Amino acid sequence: MPAQPTFELYQDTIGEWRWRLVASNGKIIADSGGGYVSKQGAKRGIESVKNNAPTADVVVCD
């Protein structure tokens, strides 16, 4: 059975905190898009995605 999707929390080369969501196949399917000053801020970003997107609509932009 494949592994579950995983949020990875890490520091970038300039010391900012970032997160990425990695699918069970190892591909990155989402990321923070920008850095956070604190690790806690990045964790709040992960929680925001978990809490606010489960029923998000898909909008096709032309």
Phi, psi and omega in degrees: 000135180294155177293159177286154171303148186225136169273125175256132180246126185208163175261136179275185185292343178255012174088005177274153180269138180221163174227156173217146178258120183251126180289168181298340178271004178090357180276140175284123182248351176198154174212171185291339179078337179204168181270156175247143179294322183241154175299320179298322177298318178295321177297321177296324176298318177298313180298324178297316178298314180300319185277328189258349186250000186298335180240023183298140176282157172258124180246125177269121180260130179268000000 
